[in-house]
Amino acid sequence: MTIKLSRFDPADYLRDEEDIANFLSEVAADGNPELIASALGDIARARNMSQLARDTGLSRVGLTKALSARGNPSFTTIAKVAKALGLKMTFAPVASEP
Protein backbone atom coordinates (compact mmCIF):
# COMPACT_ATOMS: atom_id res chain seq x y z
CA MET A 1 0.00 0.00 0.00
CA THR A 2 1.47 3.32 -1.09
CA ILE A 3 0.73 6.47 0.84
CA LYS A 4 0.80 9.69 -1.13
CA LEU A 5 1.67 12.81 0.83
CA SER A 6 1.47 16.40 -0.29
CA ARG A 7 3.25 19.45 1.02
CA PHE A 8 1.26 21.39 3.63
CA ASP A 9 0.62 25.00 2.67
CA PRO A 10 -1.05 27.21 5.30
CA ALA A 11 -2.25 29.55 2.52
CA ASP A 12 -4.73 26.84 1.48
CA TYR A 13 -6.50 27.17 4.84
CA LEU A 14 -6.62 30.95 5.28
CA ARG A 15 -10.14 31.50 3.98
CA ASP A 16 -11.34 34.55 5.90
CA GLU A 17 -10.24 37.36 8.20
CA GLU A 18 -10.75 35.27 11.33
CA ASP A 19 -8.53 32.46 10.00
CA ILE A 20 -5.84 35.00 9.13
CA ALA A 21 -6.02 36.77 12.51
CA ASN A 22 -5.85 33.49 14.43
CA PHE A 23 -2.98 32.18 12.33
CA LEU A 24 -0.91 35.34 12.66
CA SER A 25 -1.64 35.64 16.40
CA GLU A 26 -0.42 32.11 17.03
CA VAL A 27 2.73 32.64 14.99
CA ALA A 28 3.45 36.04 16.58
CA ALA A 29 3.06 34.61 20.09
CA ASP A 30 6.32 32.73 19.56
CA GLY A 31 8.12 36.01 18.84
CA ASN A 32 10.29 34.55 16.08
CA PRO A 33 10.67 37.28 13.42
CA GLU A 34 11.44 34.75 10.68
CA LEU A 35 8.22 32.87 11.37
CA ILE A 36 6.23 36.11 11.41
CA ALA A 37 7.65 37.15 8.03
CA SER A 38 6.97 33.68 6.63
CA ALA A 39 3.40 33.76 7.99
CA LEU A 40 2.85 37.12 6.29
CA GLY A 41 4.08 35.44 3.10
CA ASP A 42 1.52 32.66 3.58
CA ILE A 43 -1.21 35.26 4.06
CA ALA A 44 -0.01 37.18 1.01
CA ARG A 45 -0.19 34.02 -1.12
CA ALA A 46 -3.68 33.31 0.20
CA ARG A 47 -4.80 36.84 -0.67
CA ASN A 48 -2.99 37.50 -3.99
CA MET A 49 0.73 38.21 -4.03
CA SER A 50 0.57 40.21 -7.26
CA GLN A 51 -2.06 42.58 -5.89
CA LEU A 52 -0.11 42.93 -2.65
CA ALA A 53 3.00 43.87 -4.63
CA ARG A 54 1.04 46.61 -6.39
CA ASP A 55 -0.48 47.83 -3.10
CA THR A 56 2.90 48.05 -1.36
CA GLY A 57 4.86 49.40 -4.32
CA LEU A 58 7.31 46.50 -4.05
CA SER A 59 8.15 44.00 -6.78
CA ARG A 60 6.42 40.64 -6.65
CA VAL A 61 9.73 38.80 -6.74
CA GLY A 62 11.23 40.99 -4.01
CA LEU A 63 8.14 40.59 -1.86
CA THR A 64 8.15 36.82 -2.33
CA LYS A 65 11.82 36.64 -1.31
CA ALA A 66 11.38 38.98 1.67
CA LEU A 67 8.41 37.02 3.01
CA SER A 68 9.94 33.59 2.56
CA ALA A 69 11.25 31.47 5.42
CA ARG A 70 14.77 32.66 4.58
CA GLY A 71 13.86 36.27 3.88
CA ASN A 72 14.97 39.12 6.07
CA PRO A 73 12.50 41.95 5.43
CA SER A 74 12.96 45.38 6.93
CA PHE A 75 10.43 46.63 9.43
CA THR A 76 9.26 49.07 6.76
CA THR A 77 8.44 46.16 4.46
CA ILE A 78 6.58 44.35 7.26
CA ALA A 79 4.60 47.51 8.05
CA LYS A 80 3.70 48.07 4.37
CA VAL A 81 2.62 44.46 3.96
CA ALA A 82 0.52 44.50 7.14
CA LYS A 83 -1.20 47.72 6.10
CA ALA A 84 -1.87 46.47 2.56
CA LEU A 85 -3.34 43.25 3.97
CA GLY A 86 -5.62 45.26 6.26
CA LEU A 87 -3.83 44.08 9.38
CA LYS A 88 -3.10 46.15 12.46
CA MET A 89 0.03 45.57 14.49
CA THR A 90 -0.33 45.87 18.24
CA PHE A 91 2.08 45.42 21.09
CA ALA A 92 1.29 44.29 24.60
CA PRO A 93 3.40 43.68 27.68
CA VAL A 94 4.50 40.13 28.30
CA ALA A 95 2.66 38.72 31.27
CA SER A 96 5.06 38.26 34.15
CA GLU A 97 5.02 35.11 36.19
CA PRO A 98 3.74 35.41 39.79
N, C-alpha and C positions, 0 to 999 in steps of 0.2 A: 504494500500500500504506500503510495507516494503522497506526501503532504506538500501542497504548494503554498508558499508564504509570499506575502507581498510587503513592500516597505510601508511602514506606518507614516502617514503624513497628517499632522494636526490640522492643516488647512482644510482637509476634507470634512472636518467635524465642527468647524466654526461657522455655524449657519446664521446666527443672529447676534445682536448686540450683547445679550446676556451671556452667550457662550464665549464671546470675545472677552468680555469683562472678567468672567470667572477664570478663563485660561490665563490671561495676563496677570491677574491678581495672584494666582497660585505660583506662577513663574517668578514674579517680582518678590514674593515673600522670601524666597531663597537668597535674594540680594546679589546673585551672580550676574554681572553686567553682560557677559557673553550670552547667557541664556535669555536675558531680557531682549537683547538685540535680535537674537534668533527667533524669539517668539513674535516680535514685531514683524519679522520677515514672513513668518507663517501667516500672520493676520493679513499682511499685505498681499500674499499670494491668494488668500481666500477672498479678498475684496477686489483685486485687480491691480497688479503691479504696474502695468502701463499707465493706468489712470493716476495712480499714486505718484509715479514719476512726474507726470505733468503737473499735478497739484503741488508738489514740493519744489519743482524746478530743477530736480536732479535727473541724471540720466538713468534709464532703466537698468542698464548694466551696472553702473556704479551703486545704485540702490540695492540691487540684488547682492552684490559683493559685500556691501556694508552691513546688510542685515542677515548675512549667512552666519553659520556657527563659527566661522573663522574670521569674520569681519571685525573691524574695530572702528565703529562709527563715532564721530564726534558727538558731543552733547547737542550741538546745533542740529545735526542730522536727526538725532532721536526726537528732538522737540518738533522739528518740521514734520516728521513722519507721524508722530502722535497727533498733532494738530490736524493734519490732512486726513487722518483716519477717524477724526471726531472723538479722540480720546483726551482725557484730562489727567495730567500727572498730579499726584498729591503726595505729600510727605507727612508722616506721623512718627511720633517718638516710639522707640522700641520699648515694649513693656518690660520693666525691670522685675527681676525675680524677688519674691518677698524675703 
